[in-house]
Amino acid sequence: MIFYSTIRIIKFAAQNIWRNLGLSFMTVTILIVTLLSFNVFIAMSAMTQHAVATVKEKIDASIYFGPEATDQQVQEVQEFLRTFPEIKTMTLQTREQVLDAFKEKHKSKADVMASLEELGANPFGPTLVITTYEPGQYETVLKALNTPDLQKIIAGKTFDNNDGFLPRLQLITKRVEQFVLGVTALFLLIAFLIIFNSIRVAIYTQREEISIKKLVGATNWFIRAPFLLVGVAYTLVSVGASMAIIFVILGFIDGPIQAVFNASFSLMAYFRTHPLIFVYEIAAVLGLTWISSALAMRKYLRA
């Protein structure tokens, strides 16, 4: 009995789709466009997060000690800086390492190398390179070094400040994301209205059939089930089609994106390693179709 009822429900659902083929096609198309716009939002968010993380990793501050600074004084500065919770990493470059780096950088400049040889001794002191968890924390750390005692041994400080770039990047991305979300919300509303009206049209055209079914003892669930099954069909087709389109597009644009990020980020890999994105989309679209279907049927199929 259950098997026979299931077959009939599937048959009625297929009939509903065929009778309203134009509306069904329009509904699926709108759902596909909605899903594509939502995935654009996800892709932009992922790229922005990676870009921000990459910029943060490249920001650091260098503290240059004078040649007269002793190893003990340098160690005391290190111990002082370790008391700051803002500091993420701290790397000490010895005098010899600083000298070797200088020679490597200027090896093609004969006049610079000649001047260095004339000095006879290493004119450089150690260099301490620090990174913090957030770009805005560098100012706090560097200001703490502006004491008379420390200024005697610190020859200078440099801050590779990309901090001003981060707010601009985040602001631009936020504006674009807001626009994409607005477009997605608009398509969601359109999809809701189309599904709602397509179900109402289907129920209205079948009102006599529905009345006969109720007269012969059909339950409201048996009458509702084909319309809910139509929502499942809309969901599977739209999500499946959007996934196919997304991966086709990624096949063309993933190479240039990897080139921009020096192969450190791949949208194709991101979507493949986050399959729950599509699971959530299935749940969301299914919820949308079922809610709109339930509202459309409520007026006509009251017990």
N, C-alpha and C positions, 0 to 999 in steps of 0.2 A: 504493500500500500504506500509506504513512504517513498520507495523507489519510483512508483508510478506518478505520485504527486510531484516528485522532483523533476521528472522528465517533462511533465506538463508545465511546471513553472518555467523551466528553461525554454520550452517552446513558446510560451506567452511572452517571455522577455525578448526572444529573437523577433517575434512578430511586432512588438512595440518599437524595436530599433528600426525594422524595415519600414513600418508604416510612417515613421517620422525620420526617414533617412537624412533629409536635409538638416533638420534640427540636430540630429545626432552628430552629423559631420561638423556642424558649426560648434557644437558643445565640445567635442574632442579637440577641435582646432584651437579654441579659446583656452582650454586646459593646457594644451601643449605650449602655447605662447606664455601662459602664466608660469608654468614650470621652468621654461627657458629663462624668463626674466629673473625668477627666483635663483636659479643656478648661476646666473651672471652675478647676482649679489653675493652668493657664496664664494665664487671665484675671486671677485674683487676683494672681499674680506680676507681671504687666504693670502692673496698676493700682498696686500697691505701689511698684514701681520708679519709676513716674511721680510718685506722690505724694511719695516721698522726695526725688526730684530737684527737684520744685517747692518743697518746704520748704527744701531746701539753698540754692536760688537766692534765696530771700527773706531768708536770714540774712545780716546784715552788721554791721560795727562802725564806729562814727563816733568820730573823734578831733577834739575841739573845741580850737582854739587860742585863746588869749587875744588881745584886741585889740592888746596890746603886742608880739606875736610878729611879727618881720620876715619878709619874703619869703625871705631867705636862710636863716633858721632853719627855716622850713617846708620849704624845699627840702632842707636837711640831714636832716630827719626822714624825708622821702620817700626819700632816698638810703639812709638807714639801714634802712628797711623793705624796700627792694628786695633786700636781702641775705638776706631770709627766703624759703626755697623754698616755705613754706606759703602765701604770699600769691598769690592768683589774679588779682585786679584791685585797682586803687587809683585813686580818683577824687578830685580836689581841687576843692572848691567855694570860690570866692573870697569875700572879705568882702562884695562887692556882691551876689553870688548868694545868700549866706546871708541878707542883709538883705532882698532881694526875696522870698525864700521865706517869711521871717517875716511880712512885710507881707501877702502873699497869704493866709497861714494865718489871720491875725488881723484881716483887713480889716473884718470885721463887728463887731469889739470897739472901740468908740469910745475907751474909757478907755486901752486898750493903745496904740492909735495916737497918742493925745494924749501919753502918756508918752514915746513914742519921739520925737515931734517936739520935746518939751521938752529932750531930751538934745542935740539939734542935730548930733550926730556919730554915725557908725556904731559902735554898741557891740559889734559882733560881730567875731570874728576868722575866719580861714579854717576850713573843716571838711574833714577827710580821711576819706573813706569807703573801707573796705577789705573785701574778701571773701577767704576762704580756700577751699582745696579740700575740707576736711572741717570740720564744726562744732567738733570738739574741738581744732582748731588755733588758734582765736581766743585761748584762754587763754594759750598760749605767746607769741603776738605781743604781746598787751596787757600781759603781765607785763614784757616787755622794755622797755616804755616807762616803767616805774616807777623811773626814775633821777632823782636830784636835779636835774640839768641840764635834763632834759626836762620835769620837773614844773613848772619855772618858766614855761614857755611853753604848756603844755597845761592848759587850763581844766577839761577833763573828758573822760570816755570813756563811751560807751554801747554796749551789746551787745544787739542784737535776738535774744535767745537762744530759739530754738525747739529747741535741742539735746535738751532733756528730752523733747520730744514724739516725736522720731525713734526712740529705743529702744523706747518704748511701742508705737508704730505697727508697728515691725519685729517686736516680740515677739508682739503680737496676731496679726499676719499669719502669722508662723511657726507659731503654734499651729493656726490654721485650716488652713494648708497641710498641716501634718502630719496633721490629721484627714482632709482630702480625699485625701491620698496613701494613708492607711490604708484608706479606703473603696475607692479605686481598686485597691489591691493585693488587697483581699478579693474584689472583683468579678473581677479577673484570675484569681484562684485558682478561683472558681466557674466562670468561663468555661472554664478549662483542664479542670476535672473533667467538665463537661458535654460538651465536645468529645471528650475522651478516652473517656467512656462511650458517647457516641452512635456513635463510630466502632467501638468494640468491639461494640456491639449490632448495628450494620450488618454487621460482618464475621461475627459469630456467626450471624445469620439467613441469611447468604449462604454459609455454610461449604461447603455441598454444591456450589453453583455455582462457588466458588473452587477446590474440589478438581477439578471437571470441567475448568475452564479450565487448571489446571496439568497435568492429564493429557493435554490436547490440545496442550500445548506453550506455553502462555501464560507470558510472563516475569513475574517479580515486579514489574517496573516497570509492566507493563500492568495488573496487578491493583491496584497501589498508586495509579496515576495518577488514577482516578476519585475516590478518597478525598481526594487532595491537591487536586483540582479543586473538591471540595466546600468545602475550606478557603478557596480563592480566592473562591468565591461568598459564603461567610460574610463574608469581609473586605470585599469590594466593597459588599455590601448594608449592612453595619453602619457602615462609614465614610461611605458616601454618605448614609445616613439620619441619622447623627449630625451631619454637616455641615449638612444641611437644617434639622434641629431647632435647631442652634446659631445659624444666621443668622436663623431666624424669631424666636428669643428675643432676639437682639441687636437686631432691628428694634424691639422693644418697650422694651428697657432702655437702649439706647445714648443716647437723648435725655436721660434723667435723669442718666446718667453724665457726659455732656458738660456738663450744667448744673452738676454738682458741681465739675468741673475747669475751669469757665469756657471750654468749647469747646477746651481745649488737649489733650484726649485723647479718642480714640474707639476703643472696643473693636472696632467693625465695621471701621474702617480698619486696626486692628492685625492682625486675622485675615486681612484681604484682602492686606495687605502682607507677610504671613508664610505663604505657601502651603506652605512646607516642613513646617509643623506637621502638615498632613494627609498629606504624603508619608511622614513618619516614623511617623505612626499606621498608615498602610497597611502599612509594613514591619514594625512591631511586631505588629500583629494577624495578619498573614500568618505571621510567625515563630511566634507562639503557636499558631495553628491547625495549622501543619505539624509543629511539635515534638510537640504532643499527639497528632496523627494518627500520626506515626512511632512514638511510644512504644506507642500502642494496637495498631498493626499488627505490631509486632516479634514478638510472641508467636505470631501466627497465620500470618505470611507469611515464615517463615524459608526461606532458599533450600535 
